[in-house]
Amino acid sequence: MSTSAVARTRLPLRPVPWSSVSDSTTPDTAADHLYDAVIIGGGPSGSSCAYWLARAGWDVAVVEKKTFPRAKTCGDGLTPRSVRQIADMGLEEQVAAAGHRYGGLRACGFGQEMAMQWPDHPSFPSYGYCITRFDLDGLVATNAAAAGATVFNGIEAIELLDVSEPIAEHRLAGASGVLVKDKATGTTTALRGRIVVIADGANSRMGRLLGTQRRRDWPMGMALRGYYTSPLHDDDFIESHLDIRDAQGNIVPGYGWIFPLGDGRVNVGVGLLSTDRRWKGVNTTKLMETFVDFAPDRWELTNESAVGPATGGRLPMGFSVGPRTGATTIAIGDASGAINPFNGEGIAYGYETGRLAAASIAESLGGGGEEALATYEERLTQAYGTYYDVARAFVRLISEPKLMAMCVGVGMRSETLMNELLALMANLLRPDERGPAEVAYRAMATLGRLLPDKALAALFNDTKQASLTSVSSAA
Ligand SMILES: Cc1cc2nc3c(=O)[nH]c(=O)nc-3n(C[C@H](O)[C@H](O)[C@H](O)COP(=O)(O)OP(=O)(O)OC[C@H]3O[C@@H](n4cnc5c(N)ncnc54)[C@H](O)[C@@H]3O)c2cc1C
């Protein structure tokens, strides 16, 4: 790869003017340049990690195979958790200008519906945004570049350099950088980094090269989304349907969504869970068509209102992917299976794991070495451990349509219970409920009001057996 090729493909993106972040790429692209960190993937996790590291003064490169702005299959929904990270990165004004602000969730199912505002919370706002990933991801990557990161567009990681044996069992292999290919010219070059960050998303070829594996007995999501024009494109609620059906009219474990984008369109999708034995046989395209037919008339969804074809993707959840750290390597976001099993949300967890990883990387680079890098696991356990244990066990249970129907029936009778559930499922419990023991107690107490005794006992047992740290010892 010639240096000029890199200069040509380097950010900036909208809305940062070219002059503000370009023109200084040449020295960085020399093959002997050693970055503090090379990050593979410029999605939410990679760009957040790059932003926090660059802001702290570290010399960081991001390698992104696509050229921003680029589409990414997603529901385009930001919850208050995502908004908090967006605001912390100084981007809320830009996201507000490009996206649609909304106030809460309307849950629908089995003939009932209830609209709930996002809860008041001391750390998170009580609103979210819907914004296409076409608009969002470029903003966040640009921000990382403006903070000092070198962000390469149209440059694909094809191999890892000097892959070395893991330093211990249940750790990733090491690497000293990445071989990249300029997609426009086909030329390759080596980018060296003291730390290599794996942020290449759900399929994570680079993670697998270092030894990551997904626990197949833990839940995984599969989802399809498409855009439709709708008169309710600027509704104040995102909508979630808990009783999606296949073409034969049978309830399928998963959910359907309609997220208003505020630009004339809504994002419509269906998501399924791998915990159900029928998952392999389900035709998601048919499922989507049936959902569109069945969606409330107020949205006016029809085949004619579809804007382009639907596309799908996988949602690795509950930290089902590991190991996540090696001597010089670390996996974040979807590459580590970070999606919240309760609601399929992954953008917030991409931002958060990128930021948590940046803290451990900085400690490692600052002299802490491989031990400091491994503190990322402790940070994850502290941030998500018990919550994700409960979430994984819960989605396994809820895959049984009869149980789901029963829960929806019970839940919809009480506005208080539904509001508690919303806070629980979006990981917006208040801090006094957020200690590791408290969160489990609180979650169980909320779910206990929903689930029959036998199911609650099964949930309790499952949660006890699972633990975030055990992911590192996954098959
Ligand atoms: C249908 C669907 C709907 C969803 N809806 C929502 C939602 O509404 N809200 C929500 O919060 N989450 C949602 N998610 C989950 C969310 O999209 C992900 O959790 C999130 O994108 C994870 O961010 P990431 O940075 O880890 O990975 P990604 O966003 O996948 O980013 C990875 C990046 O790495 C790049 N890359 C990959 N390989 C290479 C390589 N070899 N070299 C260079 N670059 C590479 C890719 O081009 C990509 O830009 C949804 C997912 C799906 C599939």
The ligand as a MOL file (V3000), in Angstrom:
LIG
                    3D

  0  0  0     0  0            999 V3000
M  V30 BEGIN CTAB
M  V30 COUNTS 53 58 0 0 0
M  V30 BEGIN ATOM
M  V30 1 C -30.5490 -6.5580 12.3620 0
M  V30 2 C -29.8340 -5.9550 13.5520 0
M  V30 3 C -30.4640 -4.9580 14.2880 0
M  V30 4 C -29.8040 -4.3850 15.3780 0
M  V30 5 N -30.4140 -3.3470 16.0340 0
M  V30 6 C -29.7870 -2.7020 17.0260 0
M  V30 7 C -30.3540 -1.5480 17.6160 0
M  V30 8 O -31.4210 -1.0670 17.2210 0
M  V30 9 N -29.6920 -0.9480 18.6410 0
M  V30 10 C -28.5050 -1.4360 19.0970 0
M  V30 11 O -27.9620 -0.8600 20.0560 0
M  V30 12 N -27.9060 -2.5030 18.5170 0
M  V30 13 C -28.5050 -3.1470 17.4880 0
M  V30 14 N -27.8930 -4.2000 16.8590 0
M  V30 15 C -26.5620 -4.6180 17.3160 0
M  V30 16 C -25.4720 -3.6520 16.8230 0
M  V30 17 O -25.5900 -3.4670 15.4340 0
M  V30 18 C -24.0710 -4.1830 17.1440 0
M  V30 19 O -24.0490 -4.6750 18.4600 0
M  V30 20 C -22.9970 -3.1020 16.9920 0
M  V30 21 O -22.9040 -2.6780 15.6580 0
M  V30 22 C -21.6310 -3.6240 17.4610 0
M  V30 23 O -20.6140 -2.6920 17.1830 0
M  V30 24 P -19.1230 -3.1970 16.8530 0
M  V30 25 O -18.2960 -1.9920 16.7130 0
M  V30 26 O -18.7000 -4.2160 17.8460 0
M  V30 27 O -19.2660 -3.9800 15.4740 0
M  V30 28 P -19.7330 -3.4290 14.0380 0
M  V30 29 O -20.7070 -2.3490 14.1870 0
M  V30 30 O -20.1200 -4.6300 13.2590 0
M  V30 31 O -18.4250 -2.8020 13.4250 0
M  V30 32 C -17.3730 -3.6140 12.9650 0
M  V30 33 C -16.6280 -2.8480 11.8820 0
M  V30 34 O -15.4670 -3.5790 11.5390 0
M  V30 35 C -15.2990 -3.5160 10.1250 0
M  V30 36 N -14.5040 -4.6960 9.7530 0
M  V30 37 C -14.8730 -5.9880 9.8130 0
M  V30 38 N -13.8690 -6.7800 9.4180 0
M  V30 39 C -12.8280 -5.9630 9.1010 0
M  V30 40 C -11.5040 -6.1850 8.6130 0
M  V30 41 N -11.0340 -7.4160 8.3940 0
M  V30 42 N -10.7150 -5.1100 8.3860 0
M  V30 43 C -11.1780 -3.8540 8.6170 0
M  V30 44 N -12.4270 -3.5880 9.0570 0
M  V30 45 C -13.2310 -4.6340 9.3140 0
M  V30 46 C -16.7220 -3.5240 9.5870 0
M  V30 47 O -16.7890 -2.9790 8.2790 0
M  V30 48 C -17.4370 -2.6560 10.6150 0
M  V30 49 O -17.4530 -1.2960 10.2650 0
M  V30 50 C -28.5080 -4.8250 15.7630 0
M  V30 51 C -27.8730 -5.8230 15.0180 0
M  V30 52 C -28.5220 -6.3900 13.9270 0
M  V30 53 C -27.8150 -7.4500 13.1180 0
M  V30 END ATOM
M  V30 BEGIN BOND
M  V30 1 1 1 2
M  V30 2 1 2 3
M  V30 3 2 2 52
M  V30 4 2 3 4
M  V30 5 1 4 5
M  V30 6 1 4 50
M  V30 7 2 5 6
M  V30 8 1 6 7
M  V30 9 1 6 13
M  V30 10 2 7 8
M  V30 11 1 7 9
M  V30 12 1 9 10
M  V30 13 2 10 11
M  V30 14 1 10 12
M  V30 15 2 12 13
M  V30 16 1 13 14
M  V30 17 1 14 15
M  V30 18 1 14 50
M  V30 19 1 15 16
M  V30 20 1 16 17
M  V30 21 1 16 18
M  V30 22 1 18 19
M  V30 23 1 18 20
M  V30 24 1 20 21
M  V30 25 1 20 22
M  V30 26 1 22 23
M  V30 27 1 23 24
M  V30 28 2 24 25
M  V30 29 1 24 26
M  V30 30 1 24 27
M  V30 31 1 27 28
M  V30 32 2 28 29
M  V30 33 1 28 30
M  V30 34 1 28 31
M  V30 35 1 31 32
M  V30 36 1 32 33
M  V30 37 1 33 34
M  V30 38 1 33 48
M  V30 39 1 34 35
M  V30 40 1 35 36
M  V30 41 1 35 46
M  V30 42 1 36 37
M  V30 43 1 36 45
M  V30 44 2 37 38
M  V30 45 1 38 39
M  V30 46 1 39 40
M  V30 47 2 39 45
M  V30 48 1 40 41
M  V30 49 2 40 42
M  V30 50 1 42 43
M  V30 51 2 43 44
M  V30 52 1 44 45
M  V30 53 1 46 47
M  V30 54 1 46 48
M  V30 55 1 48 49
M  V30 56 2 50 51
M  V30 57 1 51 52
M  V30 58 1 52 53
M  V30 END BOND
M  V30 END CTAB
M  END
